[in-house]
Structures are given as C-alpha cells and as structure tokens.
C-alpha cells in the first residue's frame, strides 16, 4: 500500500485513462504516461478539444 506522501509515480499496478469525447481508453504504468497518451489522442482525434485544453 502506498503512503499518502508518495509521489503519484509510485502507484502500484496499471493506471487507466479515458476520453470524455469517445470510447478511447489507455492502460499504462504511470500518471505521466497516461497524460502523454491522452494528449496524443486528443491532438490526433479531437484537435478542437485539444486546443481548448
């Protein structure tokens, strides 16, 4: 179990990310990887939403 003071990168197990605009989902090992995958997805599939973000 993680301590509340551990950085987010120390999360045990997979982390999921979902798109609020479609059915896209990612399962990765870190918060930074899900953020990068989501930004890449928005940029390619929902460019107007990506620009607003």
Secondary structure, DSSP 4 states (H G I P E B T S, - for coil): ---TTS-GGG--S-EEEE-SSSS-EEEESSHHHHHHHHHHHHHHH-HHHHHH-
